[in-house]
Amino acid sequence: MAGVIWIVAIVLTSFTVAYIGYGRYLSRFVGLDDARETPAHKYQDGQEYVPATKPVLLGHHYSSIAGGAPIVGPITAALVWGWLPAVLWVAIGNPLMGAVHDFTSLSASLRHEGKSIGYIIGEYVGERGKDMLLWFAFLLIILVVAVFALVIGVVFNAYPQAATASVIYVGLAVLFGIWLYQLGLPFAVGTLIFVAGVFASVWAGIQYPVALVPGDYPAGTIVLFGSFPFALLESQNIAAWVVTMLVYGGAASVLPVWMLLQPRDYLSSFLLYTGVGGSLLAVIVGTFLTTTTQPLEIQIGAWYGFFGQGGPLAEFLPAMMPLFPLLFITIACGTISGFHSLVSSGTTAKQLNKESDARLIGYGGMLAEGLLAAVALSAVALIAIPAAGGGIGLALPNFAEGGGIILTALGVPLVIGEVFMALVLASFLLTSMDTAVRLGRYMMEEIVGTPETAVESAAANKYVNTGVIAVVAFFLLGSGRWEDLWTLFGGANQLLAALALLTGTIWLANWDQSKQLLSTGVPMAIMTFITIAGLAWVGGYQIIGGRLLGITAEAETTLLGQIAAVAQVLIIITLIGLALSLLRLGYENLQTVRGSGEAVAADGGTAEDD
């Protein structure tokens, strides 16, 4: 039986070669130059444009993009089609498409005053194109908030200890922000104190686990309420946590970045570095030097068939789940993610201290996220899930169980390792979710521009539009059907990635006629085809054929579930329509630029040939 060391070896080898070679080439290609003043310095305002040191910004960026998706997606894919296709998509797709996407989005934003990809594409194809991309991004944000809130609920339900630890961790982040930005106390001392506090929260969680609604929990769990009006995934506690997380996401998104976002992401980066680095090290140590609570051998299949009907989740899935195109939208963030373009051009570009930092943070940050996907694959590969085990509600917490087993190779007790890995998963879900709400607010503010009517003023109001995001996300969760929600999110997410690559391609073409466009153009074409096919399958086969008509799966019986199904179909139609329109506008711009030879140096810099 193969060991999980093979998963780690394949990904590490691929990523190391890519960062040294391709990452360096791309840095020269876009002409990174520390002599240029970055938007963070040029427009410093103490609120959104705030220069950050490389470790702080890497922590924010990595935590925001690495979230829960590179954990959840690989786990789902490995249990549907097998671990081999999952690891190959991560190892190959990440450095050639995902890292290129992130780096290009960040670089383009740097040359456009730290503005979003919506603003950038509007510079070249017009205001209509800008608004279409921003609306696309806004709809994706709602899907991100919905699925991450659901996954947080699943994790907190399975590990009440992680719920306690997460609450403490958020509180510590607020205090760390006050320590740094209001009291002006030493950064290094604060790092030691508050990072230690985050790791101590694991012990506090083990001692005082918290649940919102009664259920089957560890002894001594503190239950706060007697019941909840409805359930998701057959659990009132999950539903209660989902609502709580939606309220938290809205509240966190309107706070200044120094108060929660920057310090929380910096602190969570230590969880991520320890969780990812420690797990990778433990796989190597456990394979060659020490022992673990069980052998580090892969317990799940390498291949469960093209339609995914041989795996442990088969009975919970529709009759057919074809590997193409669904694998490529199930593993989104571990390989390529449009959400990252919103982070890169929405918050990271506004905080970059100097241009040369973009290679590590943009290209390297995405590779590091792929390592998190490798850890997730390794963890779930150790746990053989029984067919009647409860579907995704049991599968997701296996990251914590498998990760805990891996960490025993370093002498970490299993009970502590499990809770720590559950906190790793929960903390990054939290960062991704509330960052998504903040980005959604940015999107709506850019769509509205300068308000001229009462309706526009309301839409631009940060409290109103964050409330809209949370409420719509709640209704999309009406059915709680994981296979639809996650593939819908993945398809929309990666279709946005195709549009971000389109934006980067247009920027390069307008910058200099001699720039080659294959590095961004080929991934754009591949992801456009895959994602439109995937969304069409999800909408036609899984939702209309299954949930609404009852032909390919069990039909929805509740009103809330039917409303959610109809809303999801409408979102799919809208997303595909917006994407096709933007692709047409972009193609027309490229034809004009390359045909006439009249390129627009919108970046304001000196064009450099590759």
C-alpha positions as CSV (number, residue, x, y, z in Angstrom):
1,M,0.0,0.0,0.0
2,A,1.4,3.4,-0.9
3,G,2.3,5.9,1.8
4,V,1.2,9.5,2.0
5,I,4.8,10.5,1.5
6,W,4.1,10.2,-2.3
7,I,1.5,12.9,-2.1
8,V,3.9,15.2,-0.4
9,A,6.8,14.4,-2.7
10,I,4.9,15.0,-5.9
11,V,3.7,18.4,-4.8
12,L,6.9,19.6,-3.2
13,T,9.0,18.7,-6.2
14,S,6.6,20.4,-8.7
15,F,6.3,23.6,-6.6
16,T,10.0,24.0,-5.9
17,V,10.9,23.8,-9.6
18,A,8.1,26.2,-10.5
19,Y,9.0,28.9,-7.9
20,I,12.7,28.9,-8.8
21,G,12.1,28.9,-12.6
22,Y,8.7,30.1,-13.6
23,G,8.2,32.5,-10.7
24,R,11.5,34.3,-11.5
25,Y,10.7,34.5,-15.2
26,L,7.3,36.1,-14.4
27,S,8.9,38.7,-12.1
28,R,11.1,39.9,-14.9
29,F,8.3,39.6,-17.4
30,V,6.1,42.2,-15.6
31,G,9.1,44.3,-14.6
32,L,8.9,44.4,-10.8
33,D,10.8,47.5,-9.7
34,D,11.3,48.6,-6.1
35,A,11.9,52.2,-7.4
36,R,8.2,52.6,-8.1
37,E,6.1,53.9,-5.3
38,T,3.4,51.3,-4.4
39,P,-0.2,52.3,-3.8
40,A,0.1,51.6,-0.1
41,H,2.6,54.4,0.2
42,K,1.1,56.7,-2.4
43,Y,-2.4,56.7,-0.9
44,Q,-1.7,55.8,2.7
45,D,-4.8,56.6,4.7
46,G,-4.6,54.4,7.8
47,Q,-7.8,52.6,6.8
48,E,-7.5,50.7,3.6
49,Y,-4.1,51.8,2.2
50,V,-1.7,50.7,4.9
51,P,1.9,49.6,4.1
52,A,2.7,46.3,5.8
53,T,6.0,44.5,6.3
54,K,6.5,41.4,4.2
55,P,5.8,38.9,7.0
56,V,2.6,40.7,8.1
57,L,1.3,41.0,4.6
58,L,2.2,37.5,3.7
59,G,0.3,36.4,6.8
60,H,-2.7,38.4,5.8
61,H,-2.6,37.3,2.1
62,Y,-1.9,33.6,2.8
63,S,-4.6,33.4,5.5
64,S,-7.1,35.1,3.3
65,I,-6.5,33.0,0.2
66,A,-5.7,29.7,2.0
67,G,-8.9,29.7,4.0
68,G,-10.9,26.4,4.2
69,A,-11.3,25.8,0.4
70,P,-7.9,24.2,-0.2
71,I,-8.8,21.8,2.6
72,V,-12.4,21.2,1.8
73,G,-12.0,20.8,-2.0
74,P,-9.3,18.2,-2.0
75,I,-11.0,16.2,0.7
76,T,-14.3,16.1,-1.3
77,A,-12.5,15.3,-4.6
78,A,-10.4,12.5,-3.1
79,L,-13.4,10.8,-1.6
80,V,-15.4,11.1,-4.8
81,W,-12.8,10.2,-7.5
82,G,-9.7,9.0,-5.6
83,W,-6.5,10.6,-4.4
84,L,-4.5,10.3,-7.6
85,P,-6.5,12.6,-9.9
86,A,-6.8,15.1,-7.0
87,V,-3.0,15.3,-6.3
88,L,-2.2,15.6,-10.0
89,W,-4.5,18.5,-10.6
90,V,-3.0,20.3,-7.6
91,A,0.7,19.5,-8.6
92,I,0.3,20.5,-12.2
93,G,-2.5,23.1,-12.3
94,N,-1.3,25.2,-9.3
95,P,2.1,26.5,-10.7
96,L,1.0,26.8,-14.3
97,M,-2.4,28.4,-13.7
98,G,-3.2,29.3,-10.1
99,A,0.1,30.9,-9.2
100,V,0.2,32.8,-12.5
101,H,-3.3,34.0,-11.9
102,D,-2.6,35.3,-8.4
103,F,0.7,37.0,-9.4
104,T,-0.7,38.6,-12.5
105,S,-3.7,40.0,-10.5
106,L,-1.5,41.5,-7.9
107,S,0.9,43.0,-10.4
108,A,-1.8,44.5,-12.5
109,S,-3.4,46.1,-9.5
110,L,-0.1,47.6,-8.4
111,R,0.1,49.4,-11.7
112,H,-3.5,50.6,-11.4
113,E,-3.4,52.4,-8.0
114,G,-4.3,49.2,-6.1
115,K,-7.7,49.0,-7.8
116,S,-9.7,45.8,-8.3
117,I,-9.7,43.7,-11.4
118,G,-13.1,45.1,-12.2
119,Y,-11.7,48.6,-12.4
120,I,-8.7,47.4,-14.5
121,I,-10.8,45.6,-17.1
122,G,-13.0,48.7,-17.3
123,E,-10.0,50.8,-18.2
124,Y,-9.6,48.8,-21.4
125,V,-13.1,47.5,-22.4
126,G,-15.3,50.3,-20.9
127,E,-17.6,50.9,-18.0
128,R,-20.0,48.2,-19.0
129,G,-17.3,45.6,-18.8
130,K,-16.2,46.8,-15.4
131,D,-19.7,46.6,-14.0
132,M,-20.3,43.1,-15.4
133,L,-17.1,41.8,-13.8
134,L,-17.9,43.5,-10.5
135,W,-21.4,42.0,-10.5
136,F,-19.9,38.6,-11.3
137,A,-17.5,39.0,-8.3
138,F,-20.3,40.2,-6.0
139,L,-22.4,37.1,-6.8
140,L,-19.3,34.9,-6.2
141,I,-18.8,36.6,-2.8
142,I,-22.2,35.6,-1.7
143,L,-21.5,31.9,-2.6
144,V,-18.2,32.1,-0.8
145,V,-19.9,33.4,2.4
146,A,-22.6,30.8,2.2
147,V,-20.4,27.7,1.8
148,F,-17.8,28.8,4.3
149,A,-20.4,29.6,6.9
150,L,-21.7,26.1,6.4
151,V,-18.3,24.4,6.7
152,I,-17.5,26.3,9.9
153,G,-20.8,25.1,11.3
154,V,-19.8,21.5,10.4
155,V,-16.4,21.8,12.0
156,F,-17.7,23.5,15.2
157,N,-20.4,20.8,15.5
158,A,-17.8,18.0,15.2
159,Y,-15.2,19.8,17.4
160,P,-16.7,22.0,20.0
161,Q,-13.2,22.5,21.3
162,A,-12.3,24.3,18.1
163,A,-15.3,26.6,18.6
164,T,-13.9,27.8,22.0
165,A,-10.4,28.1,20.6
166,S,-11.7,30.2,17.6
167,V,-13.5,32.6,19.8
168,I,-10.4,33.2,21.9
169,Y,-8.3,33.5,18.8
170,V,-10.6,36.3,17.4
171,G,-10.5,38.1,20.7
172,L,-6.7,37.9,20.8
173,A,-6.5,39.4,17.2
174,V,-8.5,42.4,18.3
175,L,-6.2,43.0,21.3
176,F,-3.1,42.5,19.1
177,G,-4.5,45.2,16.7
178,I,-4.9,47.6,19.6
179,W,-1.4,46.7,20.9
180,L,0.2,47.6,17.6
181,Y,-1.8,50.4,16.1
182,Q,-3.3,52.2,19.1
183,L,-0.8,51.7,21.9
184,G,2.3,51.5,19.6
185,L,3.9,48.7,21.6
186,P,6.7,46.5,20.2
187,F,5.8,44.3,17.3
188,A,8.2,41.4,18.3
189,V,7.0,41.3,21.9
190,G,3.4,41.4,20.8
191,T,4.1,38.5,18.4
192,L,5.5,36.4,21.2
193,I,2.6,37.1,23.5
194,F,-0.3,36.8,21.2
195,V,1.0,33.8,19.1
196,A,1.5,32.0,22.4
197,G,-2.0,32.9,23.3
198,V,-3.4,31.5,20.1
199,F,-1.6,28.1,20.7
200,A,-2.8,28.2,24.3
201,S,-6.4,28.5,23.0
202,V,-6.1,24.9,21.9
203,W,-5.7,23.9,25.6
204,A,-8.6,26.1,26.6
205,G,-10.8,24.5,23.9
206,I,-10.0,21.0,25.2
207,Q,-10.9,22.1,28.7
208,Y,-14.0,24.1,27.9
209,P,-15.6,23.0,24.6
210,V,-18.7,25.1,23.5
211,A,-21.8,24.2,21.5
212,L,-24.9,26.3,20.8
213,V,-27.5,23.5,20.8
214,P,-27.6,20.1,22.7
215,G,-26.1,17.2,20.9
216,D,-23.6,14.4,21.0
217,Y,-20.5,16.2,22.2
218,P,-17.4,15.5,24.4
219,A,-18.0,15.3,28.2
220,G,-18.0,18.7,29.8
221,T,-19.2,20.6,26.7
222,I,-20.8,23.9,27.6
223,V,-24.2,24.2,25.8
224,L,-25.5,27.8,25.5
225,F,-29.1,27.3,24.2
226,G,-31.8,24.7,24.4
227,S,-32.8,24.5,20.7
228,F,-32.8,26.2,17.3
229,P,-35.8,26.8,14.9
230,F,-34.3,24.8,12.0
231,A,-31.5,22.4,11.0
232,L,-28.9,22.2,8.2
233,L,-27.4,18.9,7.3
234,E,-29.8,17.5,9.9
235,S,-28.2,19.4,12.7
236,Q,-29.7,22.3,14.7
237,N,-26.2,23.1,16.1
238,I,-24.8,23.5,12.6
239,A,-27.6,25.8,11.6
240,A,-27.1,27.9,14.8
241,W,-23.4,28.2,14.1
242,V,-24.1,29.2,10.4
243,V,-26.3,32.1,11.5
244,T,-23.8,33.1,14.1
245,M,-21.0,33.1,11.5
246,L,-23.0,35.2,9.1
247,V,-23.5,37.8,11.8
248,Y,-19.8,37.7,12.7
249,G,-18.7,38.0,9.0
250,G,-20.9,41.1,8.6
251,A,-19.6,42.7,11.7
252,A,-16.0,41.9,11.1
253,S,-16.1,43.3,7.5
254,V,-16.9,46.8,8.5
255,L,-14.2,47.2,11.1
256,P,-10.9,49.0,10.1
257,V,-8.3,46.6,8.7
258,W,-5.9,47.3,11.6
259,M,-8.5,46.3,14.2
260,L,-9.1,42.7,13.1
261,L,-8.2,41.8,9.5
262,Q,-4.4,42.5,9.6
263,P,-3.6,41.2,13.1
264,R,-5.9,38.2,12.9
265,D,-4.5,37.1,9.6
266,Y,-1.0,37.6,10.9
267,L,-1.7,35.5,13.9
268,S,-3.5,32.9,11.9
269,S,-0.5,32.6,9.6
270,F,1.4,31.0,12.5
271,L,-1.4,28.4,12.7
272,L,-1.1,27.8,9.0
273,Y,2.7,27.7,8.9
274,T,2.7,25.3,11.9
275,G,-0.2,23.2,10.6
276,V,1.1,22.9,7.0
277,G,4.9,22.9,7.8
278,G,4.5,20.6,10.8
279,S,2.3,18.2,8.9
280,L,4.7,18.0,6.0
281,L,7.6,17.5,8.3
282,A,5.7,14.9,10.3
283,V,4.9,12.9,7.1
284,I,8.6,12.8,6.3
285,V,9.6,12.0,9.9
286,G,6.8,9.5,10.4
287,T,7.7,7.7,7.1
288,F,11.5,7.4,7.7
289,L,12.3,8.0,11.3
290,T,9.6,7.5,13.9
291,T,6.2,5.9,14.3
292,T,2.7,7.3,14.5
293,T,-0.6,6.0,16.1
294,Q,-1.2,4.2,12.8
295,P,1.0,3.7,9.7
296,L,1.1,6.6,7.3
297,E,-0.4,4.6,4.5
298,I,-3.1,5.7,2.1
299,Q,-6.4,4.1,3.2
300,I,-8.6,5.4,0.4
301,G,-8.5,4.4,-3.3
302,A,-6.3,6.1,-5.9
303,W,-9.2,5.9,-8.4
304,Y,-12.9,5.4,-7.8
305,G,-14.0,5.6,-11.5
306,F,-14.9,8.4,-13.9
307,F,-18.4,8.9,-12.5
308,G,-17.3,8.7,-8.8
309,Q,-19.6,5.8,-7.9
310,G,-16.9,3.6,-6.3
311,G,-16.0,5.9,-3.4
312,P,-17.1,6.1,0.2
313,L,-19.5,9.1,-0.5
314,A,-21.2,7.5,-3.5
315,E,-24.5,6.9,-1.8
316,F,-24.8,10.5,-0.9
317,L,-24.1,11.8,-4.5
318,P,-26.2,12.1,-7.6
319,A,-26.2,9.1,-10.0
320,M,-23.4,10.5,-12.0
321,M,-20.5,12.8,-10.9
322,P,-18.2,12.9,-14.0
323,L,-14.6,13.6,-13.3
324,F,-14.6,16.0,-16.2
325,P,-15.5,18.7,-15.6
326,L,-16.4,18.4,-11.9
327,L,-13.0,17.5,-10.5
328,F,-11.6,20.7,-11.8
329,I,-14.2,22.8,-10.1
330,T,-14.4,20.7,-6.9
331,I,-10.7,21.5,-6.2
332,A,-10.7,25.2,-6.7
333,C,-8.5,27.1,-4.3
334,G,-5.9,24.3,-4.0
335,T,-5.2,24.8,-7.7
336,I,-6.7,28.0,-9.1
337,S,-9.2,30.4,-7.6
338,G,-10.8,33.6,-8.8
339,F,-11.4,34.7,-5.2
340,H,-7.7,35.2,-5.0
341,S,-7.8,37.9,-7.6
342,L,-10.2,39.8,-5.4
343,V,-7.9,39.5,-2.4
344,S,-4.8,40.3,-4.5
345,S,-6.3,43.4,-6.1
346,G,-8.7,44.2,-3.2
347,T,-6.6,44.2,-0.1
348,T,-3.1,42.9,-0.7
349,A,-2.2,45.5,-3.4
350,K,-3.3,48.2,-1.0
351,Q,-0.8,47.0,1.6
352,L,2.3,45.9,-0.5
353,N,5.4,47.7,0.8
354,K,7.5,47.3,-2.3
355,E,7.0,45.7,-5.7
356,S,9.6,42.9,-5.3
357,D,7.5,41.5,-2.5
358,A,4.9,40.5,-5.1
359,R,6.8,37.4,-6.2
360,L,6.8,35.8,-2.8
361,I,3.3,37.0,-1.8
362,G,1.6,36.5,-5.2
363,Y,3.2,33.5,-6.9
364,G,4.7,31.9,-3.7
365,G,1.6,32.4,-1.7
366,M,-0.4,30.3,-4.1
367,L,2.2,27.6,-4.1
368,A,2.0,27.6,-0.3
369,E,-1.8,27.2,-0.6
370,G,-1.2,24.1,-2.8
371,L,0.9,22.7,0.1
372,L,-2.1,23.1,2.3
373,A,-4.1,21.1,-0.2
374,A,-1.4,18.4,-0.1
375,V,-1.7,18.3,3.7
376,A,-5.5,17.9,3.4
377,L,-5.1,15.1,0.9
378,S,-2.6,13.4,3.2
379,A,-4.9,13.7,6.2
380,V,-8.0,12.4,4.6
381,A,-6.1,9.6,2.9
382,L,-5.3,8.1,6.3
383,I,-9.0,7.8,7.3
384,A,-11.2,5.2,5.5
385,I,-14.7,6.5,5.8
386,P,-17.5,3.9,5.9
387,A,-20.1,4.2,3.2
388,A,-22.8,4.9,5.7
389,G,-20.8,7.4,7.6
390,G,-22.9,10.4,7.1
391,G,-21.6,12.1,4.0
392,I,-19.7,15.3,3.9
393,G,-20.7,16.1,7.5
394,L,-18.3,13.4,8.6
395,A,-15.8,13.7,5.8
396,L,-14.7,17.3,6.5
397,P,-13.8,16.7,10.2
398,N,-11.5,13.9,9.0
399,F,-8.9,16.6,8.2
400,A,-8.6,17.2,11.9
401,E,-8.5,13.4,12.7
402,G,-6.0,12.6,10.0
403,G,-3.9,15.6,10.7
404,G,-3.8,14.7,14.4
405,I,-2.5,11.2,13.4
406,I,0.2,12.7,11.3
407,L,1.4,15.0,14.1
408,T,1.9,12.1,16.4
409,A,5.1,11.5,14.5
410,L,6.4,14.6,16.1
411,G,5.3,13.5,19.6
412,V,2.1,15.5,19.7
413,P,-0.6,13.7,21.6
414,L,-3.5,12.7,19.3
415,V,-6.2,14.6,21.3
416,I,-4.2,17.8,21.1
417,G,-3.2,17.3,17.4
418,E,-6.9,16.8,16.4
419,V,-8.1,20.0,18.1
420,F,-5.2,22.0,16.8
421,M,-5.9,20.9,13.2
422,A,-9.6,21.6,13.7
423,L,-8.6,25.1,14.8
424,V,-6.4,25.5,11.7
425,L,-9.3,24.6,9.5
426,A,-11.8,26.8,11.4
427,S,-9.5,29.8,11.6
428,F,-8.9,30.0,7.9
429,L,-12.5,29.5,7.2
430,L,-13.2,32.5,9.4
431,T,-10.6,34.6,7.6
432,S,-11.8,33.8,4.2
433,M,-15.4,34.3,5.0
434,D,-15.2,37.8,6.6
435,T,-12.6,38.9,4.1
436,A,-15.1,37.8,1.4
437,V,-17.8,40.0,3.0
438,R,-15.4,43.0,3.1
439,L,-14.5,42.4,-0.6
440,G,-18.2,42.2,-1.5
441,R,-18.6,45.6,0.1
442,Y,-15.8,46.9,-2.0
443,M,-17.4,45.5,-5.1
444,M,-20.7,47.1,-4.5
445,E,-19.1,50.5,-3.7
446,E,-17.3,50.3,-7.0
447,I,-20.4,49.4,-8.9
448,V,-22.3,52.3,-7.4
449,G,-19.5,54.8,-7.7
450,T,-20.7,58.3,-6.5
451,P,-24.3,57.8,-5.2
452,E,-26.8,60.0,-7.0
453,T,-30.1,58.6,-5.6
454,A,-31.4,57.3,-2.3
455,V,-31.2,53.7,-3.6
456,E,-27.6,54.1,-4.7
457,S,-26.7,55.7,-1.3
458,A,-28.3,52.7,0.5
459,A,-26.5,50.2,-1.8
460,A,-23.1,51.9,-1.1
461,N,-23.7,51.9,2.6
462,K,-21.4,49.4,4.2
463,Y,-23.9,48.2,6.7
464,V,-26.7,47.7,4.2
465,N,-24.7,45.8,1.6
466,T,-23.0,43.6,4.2
467,G,-26.5,42.8,5.5
468,V,-27.7,41.9,1.9
469,I,-24.7,39.6,1.4
470,A,-25.4,37.7,4.7
471,V,-29.2,37.4,4.1
472,V,-28.9,36.1,0.5
473,A,-26.1,33.7,1.6
474,F,-28.5,32.3,4.2
475,F,-31.2,31.6,1.7
476,L,-28.8,29.9,-0.7
477,L,-28.1,27.5,2.1
478,G,-31.7,26.5,2.3
479,S,-31.2,22.9,1.1
480,G,-27.8,22.3,2.6
481,R,-27.0,19.9,-0.3
482,W,-23.2,19.9,-0.3
483,E,-22.6,18.4,-3.7
484,D,-24.6,21.3,-5.3
485,L,-23.3,24.1,-3.1
486,W,-19.7,23.3,-3.3
487,T,-19.6,22.6,-7.1
488,L,-21.6,25.8,-7.7
489,F,-19.1,27.7,-5.6
490,G,-16.1,26.1,-7.3
491,G,-17.5,26.6,-10.8
492,A,-18.2,30.3,-10.2
493,N,-14.9,30.8,-8.4
494,Q,-12.9,29.4,-11.3
495,L,-14.9,31.1,-13.9
496,L,-13.9,34.3,-12.2
497,A,-10.3,33.1,-12.3
498,A,-10.7,32.8,-16.1
499,L,-12.0,36.4,-16.2
500,A,-9.1,37.6,-14.0
501,L,-6.7,35.9,-16.4
502,L,-8.5,37.7,-19.2
503,T,-8.0,41.0,-17.4
504,G,-4.3,40.2,-17.0
505,T,-4.0,39.3,-20.7
506,I,-5.7,42.5,-21.8
507,W,-3.4,44.5,-19.5
508,L,-0.3,42.9,-20.9
509,A,-1.5,43.3,-24.5
510,N,-2.3,47.0,-24.0
511,W,1.0,47.6,-22.1
512,D,3.3,46.4,-24.9
513,Q,2.5,44.9,-28.3
514,S,5.5,42.6,-28.1
515,K,4.4,40.9,-24.8
516,Q,3.7,37.2,-25.2
517,L,0.2,36.4,-24.0
518,L,0.5,32.6,-23.7
519,S,1.3,32.5,-19.9
520,T,-2.1,34.0,-19.1
521,G,-4.1,33.3,-22.3
522,V,-3.8,29.5,-22.3
523,P,-4.9,29.1,-18.6
524,M,-7.7,31.5,-19.4
525,A,-9.0,29.4,-22.3
526,I,-8.7,26.1,-20.4
527,M,-10.5,27.4,-17.3
528,T,-13.3,29.1,-19.4
529,F,-14.1,25.8,-21.1
530,I,-14.0,23.7,-17.9
531,T,-16.0,26.1,-15.7
532,I,-18.8,26.8,-18.2
533,A,-19.2,23.1,-18.8
534,G,-19.1,22.4,-15.0
535,L,-21.7,25.1,-14.2
536,A,-24.0,23.8,-17.0
537,W,-23.8,20.3,-15.6
538,V,-24.5,21.4,-12.0
539,G,-27.5,23.6,-13.0
540,G,-29.0,21.2,-15.5
541,Y,-28.3,17.7,-14.1
542,Q,-27.9,18.2,-10.4
543,I,-30.3,21.0,-9.6
544,I,-33.0,21.1,-12.3
545,G,-32.9,17.4,-13.0
546,G,-32.5,16.4,-9.4
547,R,-33.7,18.9,-6.8
548,L,-36.5,20.5,-8.8
549,L,-37.7,17.6,-11.1
550,G,-36.6,14.6,-9.0
551,I,-35.2,12.7,-12.0
552,T,-31.5,12.5,-11.3
553,A,-31.7,12.8,-7.5
554,E,-34.3,13.1,-4.7
555,A,-36.4,16.2,-5.2
556,E,-36.6,19.1,-2.7
557,T,-39.7,19.0,-0.5
558,T,-39.3,22.1,1.6
559,L,-40.2,25.6,0.5
560,L,-36.8,27.0,1.6
561,G,-35.0,24.2,-0.3
562,Q,-37.0,24.9,-3.5
563,I,-36.3,28.7,-3.2
564,A,-32.6,27.9,-2.8
565,A,-32.6,25.6,-5.8
566,V,-34.3,28.2,-8.0
567,A,-31.9,30.9,-6.8
568,Q,-28.9,28.7,-7.6
569,V,-30.1,28.1,-11.1
570,L,-30.6,31.8,-11.7
571,I,-27.2,32.5,-10.4
572,I,-25.6,30.0,-12.8
573,I,-27.5,31.5,-15.8
574,T,-26.4,35.0,-14.7
575,L,-22.8,34.0,-14.2
576,I,-22.4,32.3,-17.5
577,G,-24.1,35.2,-19.3
578,L,-21.9,37.8,-17.7
579,A,-18.7,35.7,-18.4
580,L,-19.5,35.2,-22.1
581,S,-20.2,38.9,-22.5
582,L,-17.0,39.9,-20.9
583,L,-15.0,37.4,-22.9
584,R,-16.5,38.9,-26.1
585,L,-15.5,42.4,-25.0
586,G,-12.0,41.3,-24.1
587,Y,-11.5,39.5,-27.4
588,E,-12.6,42.6,-29.3
589,N,-10.1,44.7,-27.3
590,L,-7.2,42.2,-28.0
591,Q,-8.1,42.2,-31.7
592,T,-8.0,46.0,-31.8
593,V,-4.7,46.3,-29.9
594,R,-2.8,43.6,-31.8
595,G,-4.4,44.5,-35.1
596,S,-3.6,48.2,-34.9
597,G,-0.4,48.1,-32.9
598,E,-1.7,51.0,-30.7
599,A,-1.2,49.7,-27.2
600,V,-2.1,51.8,-24.1
601,A,0.5,51.8,-21.4
602,A,-2.1,52.1,-18.6
603,D,0.4,50.9,-16.0
604,G,2.3,54.1,-16.3
605,G,5.6,52.2,-16.4
606,T,8.2,51.4,-19.0
607,A,7.3,48.5,-21.1
608,E,9.7,45.6,-21.0
609,D,9.9,42.9,-23.6
610,D,10.1,39.4,-22.4
